[in-house]
Amino acid sequence: MAGPHVGPGGQPVASAADEAMEWLVTALVSTKFYLLFSFLFGYSFTLQRTSAERTGAPFALRHLRRATCLFLLGLAHGVLLFHGDILMLYALLSLVLFGVRDTGSRRLLRGAAWLVVAAAAFLLVWGLATAAYTEPVGSPDATAWENEWMTAYRGEPGAIVEANLRSLRDSLGWNIVYGADVLAGFLAGLALGRRRLLAETGRRRACMVRIVVCGLPVGLAGSIFMAVCRNGPLDSRWYDVGSAAGILTAPALTAAYACGVLLLLRTGPGRRAGDVLAAAGRMALTNYLGQSLVMALVFTGYGAAWYGRSGYAAVLGGCLVLYAAQLAFSVWLMGRVRYGPAEWLLRAATLARRP
């Protein structure tokens, strides 16, 4: 949402610190955390189904209302604030999740594995063809492209909405590819949610340690290769080859991250940190939308219009400040109410009554 830093001559520029921070974020973060959230989305499906069955409510109607509300929230979010919205994709894929709700856990896990392999294979073939048959993008074309987006996002609200709509249209094809990876997370979450994996972590400490020990080297190797392809020293033609390696190895690093956090939460300092993180987790949807609102006010013509004016390292520092503020706000709000505003709305739509 911040755009690339553009110098006085209109050329995108980056300092050594900017490049280093972007490289590290690609290696350690990209493709890992949307996969974790996808897993939790599929896991929560089992909790919602159990809740509906316990109260005797028709689960199909509840799920359809929830998916519809998620899609409408995502549509508003994607058009008005951030074209990289994930909620619309989640809402659509949740219908697939409903369709396979009674499929055996082993088949779900095999399906998840095949989806990850298929997405990685497509990106690998596409990326190798791109590397073999195209030339690196020249700076004049890149500059014209950046200037076009800079004008749009620093402009009037109508120009911002138009740019978001164009981005949503242009990303449809890639959403299908990365949607396979999201669906894999859904299926894995559904399968392991039935086994109450996260409700019995105390009995699985040895297994979690093994996942951390084995998952970190595999996941980091693929992620470092992805950063080399996406952020250098290889040029932009290798972007999708790196993405293929990233998608294929992201489940290992994501699982290592998750198990590492679960192990830390069992320590004294970890429990205290968990209390803070839990409040933010209880209103994750509100925080997700809130981040986009704040960043839109900072970087687009809705507010300060700083698009393209800040380097990557400065933006990353601002993100950490924003996240710290959201953690503090979440603790304060969750000490007073049961739901965040977006969670209240989603729950009201799901239940078709006031929560």
C-alpha positions in Angstrom: 0.0 0.0 0.0 3.0 2.3 0.5 4.3 1.8 -3.0 8.0 2.0 -4.0 10.1 4.9 -2.8 10.3 7.3 -5.8 13.2 9.7 -6.0 13.2 13.4 -7.3 13.7 12.2 -10.9 10.7 9.9 -10.8 12.8 6.8 -10.6 12.1 4.1 -7.9 15.0 4.1 -5.5 15.9 2.0 -2.5 18.7 2.3 0.1 20.8 -0.7 1.2 18.6 -0.9 4.4 15.4 -0.9 2.3 16.7 -3.8 0.1 17.9 -5.8 3.1 14.6 -5.4 4.9 12.6 -6.4 1.9 14.8 -9.4 1.3 14.4 -10.6 4.9 10.6 -10.1 4.8 10.4 -12.2 1.6 12.5 -14.9 3.2 10.9 -15.0 6.6 7.3 -13.8 6.1 5.9 -14.0 2.6 3.7 -17.0 1.8 4.0 -18.3 5.4 1.4 -16.4 7.3 -1.6 -16.4 4.9 -1.0 -20.2 4.9 -1.2 -20.3 8.7 -4.4 -18.1 8.7 -5.9 -20.4 6.1 -5.2 -23.4 8.3 -6.9 -21.7 11.2 -9.9 -20.8 9.0 -10.3 -24.5 8.1 -9.8 -25.5 11.8 -12.5 -23.0 12.9 -15.0 -24.6 10.5 -15.1 -27.6 12.8 -15.8 -25.4 15.8 -18.6 -23.6 14.0 -20.2 -26.8 12.9 -20.0 -28.2 16.4 -21.6 -25.1 17.8 -24.5 -25.2 15.3 -25.1 -28.9 16.0 -25.0 -28.3 19.7 -27.8 -25.6 19.5 -29.8 -27.5 16.8 -29.3 -24.7 14.2 -29.1 -25.6 10.5 -25.4 -25.3 9.8 -25.8 -24.9 6.0 -27.7 -21.6 6.4 -25.3 -20.4 9.1 -22.4 -21.1 6.8 -24.0 -19.5 3.8 -24.8 -16.3 5.7 -21.2 -16.2 7.1 -19.7 -16.6 3.7 -22.0 -14.0 2.2 -21.0 -11.5 4.9 -17.3 -12.2 4.5 -17.6 -11.7 0.8 -19.3 -8.4 1.1 -16.8 -7.2 3.7 -14.0 -8.3 1.4 -15.6 -6.5 -1.6 -15.9 -3.3 0.3 -12.3 -3.7 1.6 -10.9 -4.5 -1.8 -12.6 -1.7 -3.7 -12.2 1.0 -1.1 -9.0 0.3 0.8 -6.7 -2.5 -0.3 -6.8 -4.4 -3.6 -4.9 -7.3 -2.0 -8.0 -8.4 0.0 -8.2 -12.1 1.0 -11.7 -12.2 2.4 -13.5 -12.6 -0.9 -11.3 -15.6 -1.8 -11.9 -17.1 1.7 -15.6 -16.7 1.3 -15.7 -18.4 -2.1 -13.4 -21.2 -1.0 -15.4 -21.8 2.2 -18.2 -23.1 0.0 -15.7 -25.8 -1.2 -14.9 -26.5 2.4 -18.6 -27.0 3.1 -18.9 -29.4 0.2 -16.1 -31.7 1.5 -17.0 -31.4 5.2 -17.7 -35.1 5.5 -14.6 -36.3 3.6 -12.2 -38.5 5.5 -9.2 -36.7 7.2 -6.6 -38.7 5.3 -8.2 -37.8 2.0 -8.3 -34.2 3.0 -4.6 -34.2 3.9 -3.7 -35.9 0.6 -5.8 -33.4 -1.3 -4.0 -30.5 0.5 -0.6 -31.9 -0.4 -1.6 -32.3 -4.1 -2.9 -28.7 -4.2 0.4 -27.4 -2.9 2.4 -29.5 -5.4 0.1 -28.5 -8.3 0.4 -24.7 -7.5 4.2 -25.0 -7.1 4.5 -27.0 -10.4 2.4 -24.5 -12.3 4.6 -21.6 -11.0 7.8 -23.5 -11.8 6.8 -24.2 -15.4 5.6 -20.7 -15.9 8.7 -19.2 -14.2 11.1 -21.3 -16.2 9.4 -20.3 -19.5 9.5 -16.7 -18.4 13.2 -16.9 -17.5 14.0 -18.6 -20.8 12.0 -16.5 -23.3 11.8 -13.0 -21.9 14.2 -10.2 -21.3 14.5 -8.3 -18.0 12.0 -5.4 -17.6 13.8 -2.2 -18.6 13.7 0.8 -16.2 11.7 3.1 -18.6 8.7 0.8 -18.6 8.9 0.2 -14.9 9.1 4.0 -14.2 6.1 4.7 -16.4 4.1 2.0 -14.6 5.1 3.3 -11.1 4.3 6.9 -12.0 0.8 5.8 -13.2 0.0 4.1 -9.9 1.6 7.0 -8.0 -0.8 9.5 -9.7 -3.8 7.2 -9.0 -3.1 6.6 -5.3 -2.2 10.1 -4.5 -5.3 11.4 -6.3 -9.0 11.8 -5.6 -11.1 8.9 -4.0 -12.5 8.1 -7.5 -9.0 7.5 -8.8 -8.1 5.3 -5.9 -11.3 3.2 -6.3 -10.6 2.9 -10.1 -7.0 1.7 -9.4 -8.2 -0.8 -6.9 -10.8 -2.2 -9.3 -8.1 -2.5 -12.0 -5.8 -4.3 -9.6 -8.6 -6.7 -8.6 -9.3 -7.5 -12.2 -5.6 -8.0 -13.1 -5.0 -10.4 -10.1 -7.9 -12.8 -10.9 -5.7 -15.3 -12.7 -3.1 -15.4 -10.0 -5.8 -15.7 -7.3 -6.7 -19.0 -8.9 -3.1 -20.3 -8.5 -2.6 -19.0 -5.0 -6.2 -20.0 -4.1 -5.1 -23.6 -4.5 -2.5 -23.0 -1.7 -5.2 -21.3 0.5 -7.6 -24.2 -0.1 -4.8 -26.6 0.9 -4.6 -24.7 4.2 -8.4 -25.0 4.6 -8.3 -28.8 4.0 -5.5 -29.3 6.5 -7.2 -27.2 9.1 -10.5 -29.1 8.6 -8.7 -32.5 8.9 -6.7 -31.6 12.0 -9.6 -29.7 13.6 -11.5 -32.9 13.8 -8.6 -34.4 15.7 -8.6 -31.4 18.1 -5.0 -30.8 17.4 -4.8 -27.4 19.1 -6.9 -28.5 22.1 -4.3 -31.1 23.2 -0.9 -29.5 22.5 0.4 -30.4 26.0 0.5 -34.1 24.9 2.3 -33.4 21.7 5.4 -31.5 22.9 7.9 -34.1 21.5 6.2 -34.0 18.1 6.2 -30.2 18.0 9.9 -30.1 18.8 10.6 -32.5 15.9 8.5 -30.3 13.6 10.5 -27.2 14.6 13.9 -29.0 14.2 12.9 -30.6 10.8 10.7 -27.8 9.5 13.1 -24.8 10.0 16.0 -25.9 7.7 13.7 -27.2 4.9 11.4 -24.1 5.1 14.3 -21.6 5.4 16.2 -23.2 2.4 13.1 -22.7 0.1 12.4 -19.3 1.5 16.0 -18.0 1.0 15.9 -19.3 -2.5 12.6 -17.5 -3.1 14.2 -14.2 -1.7 17.2 -14.7 -4.1 14.8 -15.0 -7.0 12.3 -12.3 -6.0 14.7 -9.7 -4.5 18.1 -10.4 -6.0 20.7 -11.2 -6.9 18.7 -12.9 -9.6 16.6 -10.6 -11.8 12.8 -10.3 -12.1 12.5 -13.1 -14.7 13.1 -15.6 -11.9 10.3 -14.3 -9.6 7.8 -17.2 -10.3 10.6 -19.8 -10.0 11.3 -18.5 -6.6 7.6 -18.4 -5.8 7.3 -22.1 -6.7 10.0 -23.0 -4.2 8.4 -20.8 -1.6 5.0 -22.4 -1.9 6.4 -25.9 -1.9 8.4 -25.3 1.3 6.2 -22.8 3.1 4.2 -25.5 4.9 7.3 -26.7 6.6 8.3 -23.3 7.8 4.7 -22.3 8.7 4.4 -25.5 10.8 7.7 -24.8 12.5 6.7 -21.2 13.3 3.3 -22.4 14.8 4.9 -25.2 16.9 7.6 -22.8 18.1 5.0 -20.3 19.2 3.0 -23.0 21.0 6.1 -24.3 22.8 7.0 -20.7 23.9 3.5 -20.1 25.2 4.0 -22.8 27.7 6.8 -20.9 29.4 6.3 -18.1 32.0 7.2 -15.1 29.7 5.4 -16.9 26.9 2.1 -17.1 28.8 2.2 -13.3 29.5 2.9 -12.6 25.8 0.1 -15.0 24.9 -2.4 -13.0 26.9 -1.6 -9.9 24.8 -1.6 -11.8 21.5 -4.9 -13.6 22.4 -6.7 -10.3 22.7 -5.6 -9.3 19.2 -6.5 -12.7 17.9 -10.0 -12.5 19.3 -10.6 -9.5 17.0 -8.3 -10.5 14.1 -10.9 -9.4 11.4 -11.2 -5.9 13.0 -7.4 -5.6 13.2 -7.0 -6.8 9.6 -9.5 -4.2 8.3 -8.2 -1.5 10.7 -4.7 -1.9 9.3 -5.9 -1.2 5.8 -7.9 1.8 7.0 -4.9 3.4 8.7 -2.6 2.7 5.8 -5.1 4.1 3.3 -5.3 7.3 5.3 -1.5 7.5 5.5 -0.5 6.5 1.9 -3.4 7.4 -0.4 -5.3 10.4 -1.4 -7.9 9.6 1.3 -5.5 11.3 3.7 -1.8 12.2 3.7 -1.1 10.7 0.2 2.4 9.5 1.1 2.4 6.8 -1.6 5.9 6.3 -2.9 7.4 8.8 -0.4 8.8 6.3 2.2 11.5 3.6 1.9 10.9 0.0 2.8 12.7 0.2 6.1 10.7 3.2 7.2 7.4 1.6 6.2 8.4 -1.6 8.1 9.2 0.5 11.2 5.8 2.1 10.9 4.1 -1.3 10.6 5.7 -2.4 13.9 4.4 0.8 15.6 0.9 0.2 14.2 1.0 -3.4 15.3 2.1 -2.5 18.8 -0.8 0.1 19.0 -3.2 -2.6 17.8 -2.0 -5.0 20.5 -2.6 -2.4 23.2 -6.0 -1.4 21.8 -7.1 -5.0 21.5 -6.2 -5.7 25.2 -8.1 -2.6 26.2 -11.2 -3.3 24.1 -11.4 -7.0 24.8 -11.3 -6.2 28.5 -14.6 -4.3 28.0 -16.6 -6.1 25.3 -16.8 -9.7 24.0 -16.4 -9.0 20.3 -14.6 -6.5 18.1 -16.9 -4.5 15.7 -16.2 -6.6 12.6 -16.5 -9.8 14.6 -19.8 -8.6 16.0 -21.1 -7.9 12.5 -19.9 -11.3 11.2 -21.5 -13.1 14.1 -24.7 -11.2 13.7 -24.9 -12.2 10.1 -24.0 -15.8 10.8 -26.7 -16.2 13.5 -29.2 -13.9 11.8 -29.8 -12.3 15.2 -28.1 -9.9 17.6 -25.2 -11.8 19.3 
